């Protein structure tokens, strides 16, 4: 009887180690997106996006004003998802991940490099939706600057 109870307890404690969580799946979606950028692979990149994905940036203009710039997902995929000479390497730090049912938000400070050369930094804010085929990016807004990079 002791062996049976011990076995049940061990299995119960070990089960979470074998279960992939929504957070793991969300991280995998975002990691796949950045891998697609690094490889210049539009199919890989596109596979992470919902068909109605919105892409925006908070931009500080030279005159001191701030605007919200929008970009079409297809244009973004063409720009970073086609083969390019230098690797587009966005190095993120995992921040806060919040999930409510089929909606998730993710905060990721980043530093962006073109090849080995630092380009800019900022923060990405992702919104993802859990679809039939997994977590898909539905919205990205980011900031961009050259200094005071988040860690």
C-alpha positions in Angstrom: 0.0 0.0 0.0 2.9 2.4 0.9 4.4 1.7 -2.6 1.1 2.5 -4.3 0.7 5.8 -2.4 4.3 6.7 -3.0 3.9 6.0 -6.7 0.8 8.1 -7.0 2.5 11.0 -5.1 5.5 10.8 -7.4 3.4 10.8 -10.5 1.4 13.7 -9.3 4.5 15.7 -8.6 6.2 14.7 -11.9 3.2 15.4 -14.2 3.7 19.2 -14.4 7.2 18.7 -15.6 5.8 16.9 -18.7 3.0 19.3 -19.4 3.6 22.2 -21.7 1.8 25.3 -20.4 0.1 28.1 -22.3 3.1 30.3 -21.2 5.5 27.9 -22.9 3.3 27.9 -26.1 3.2 31.7 -26.1 7.0 31.9 -25.7 7.3 29.4 -28.5 5.2 31.5 -30.8 7.2 34.6 -30.2 10.5 32.8 -30.4 9.4 31.3 -33.7 8.6 34.8 -35.0 12.1 36.1 -34.1 13.7 32.9 -35.6 11.8 33.7 -38.8 13.2 37.2 -38.8 16.8 35.9 -38.2 16.5 33.3 -41.0 14.6 35.6 -43.4 11.9 33.0 -43.6 8.5 34.6 -44.4 6.6 31.3 -44.0 7.9 30.8 -40.5 7.3 34.5 -39.6 3.8 34.4 -41.1 2.9 31.2 -39.3 2.9 33.1 -36.0 0.5 35.9 -37.1 -3.3 36.0 -37.0 -4.6 37.0 -40.4 -5.9 40.3 -39.0 -2.7 41.2 -37.0 -2.0 44.8 -36.3 1.5 46.2 -36.1 2.3 49.7 -34.6 5.2 51.7 -33.2 5.3 54.6 -30.8 7.7 56.9 -32.6 9.5 60.0 -31.2 10.0 62.4 -34.0 13.0 64.8 -34.3 10.7 67.8 -33.5 9.9 66.2 -30.1 6.4 65.0 -30.9 5.3 61.5 -30.5 3.2 59.6 -33.1 1.7 56.2 -33.5 3.0 54.7 -36.7 1.1 51.7 -38.3 2.6 49.1 -40.6 0.8 46.4 -42.6 1.7 42.9 -41.5 2.3 41.8 -45.1 4.8 44.7 -45.5 6.6 43.7 -42.3 6.8 40.1 -43.5 8.3 41.2 -46.8 10.8 43.5 -45.1 12.2 41.1 -42.5 10.9 37.7 -43.8 12.9 37.6 -47.0 16.5 36.6 -47.2 18.8 39.5 -46.3 22.6 40.0 -46.2 22.8 40.6 -42.5 20.9 38.8 -39.8 18.1 40.7 -38.2 18.6 39.7 -34.6 16.1 41.0 -32.0 17.3 39.9 -28.6 14.5 39.9 -26.1 14.2 39.6 -22.3 11.0 37.8 -21.2 8.9 40.1 -19.1 5.4 39.8 -17.8 3.1 37.3 -19.4 -0.6 37.6 -18.6 -3.3 35.1 -19.7 -7.0 35.3 -19.5 -8.6 32.4 -21.4 -7.7 32.7 -25.0 -6.1 36.2 -24.7 -2.5 36.8 -23.6 -0.3 39.9 -23.3 3.5 39.8 -23.2 6.0 42.5 -22.4 9.5 42.0 -23.8 12.3 44.6 -23.6 14.7 44.1 -26.6 17.9 45.1 -28.3 18.0 44.9 -32.1 21.1 44.1 -34.1 21.7 44.1 -37.8 24.5 41.5 -38.1 26.7 42.3 -35.1 25.9 46.1 -35.2 23.5 47.5 -32.6 20.6 49.3 -34.2 18.1 50.2 -31.5 16.3 49.0 -28.4 12.9 49.4 -26.8 10.0 47.3 -25.6 7.6 45.1 -27.5 4.1 44.6 -26.2 2.4 41.6 -27.8 -1.2 40.6 -27.7 -1.9 36.9 -28.7 -5.0 34.9 -29.2 -5.3 31.2 -28.8 -6.7 29.8 -32.1 -7.5 26.3 -33.2 -3.9 26.0 -34.4 -2.2 27.5 -31.4 -1.3 31.0 -30.1 -1.2 33.7 -32.8 0.1 37.2 -32.6 -2.9 39.6 -33.1 -1.2 42.9 -32.1 2.3 44.3 -31.6 3.2 47.8 -30.5 6.8 48.7 -29.7 9.1 51.6 -28.8 12.4 52.4 -30.5 15.4 54.3 -29.3 19.2 54.2 -29.5 20.0 54.8 -25.8 18.6 54.1 -22.3 18.0 50.5 -23.3 15.9 48.4 -20.9 17.6 45.4 -19.4 
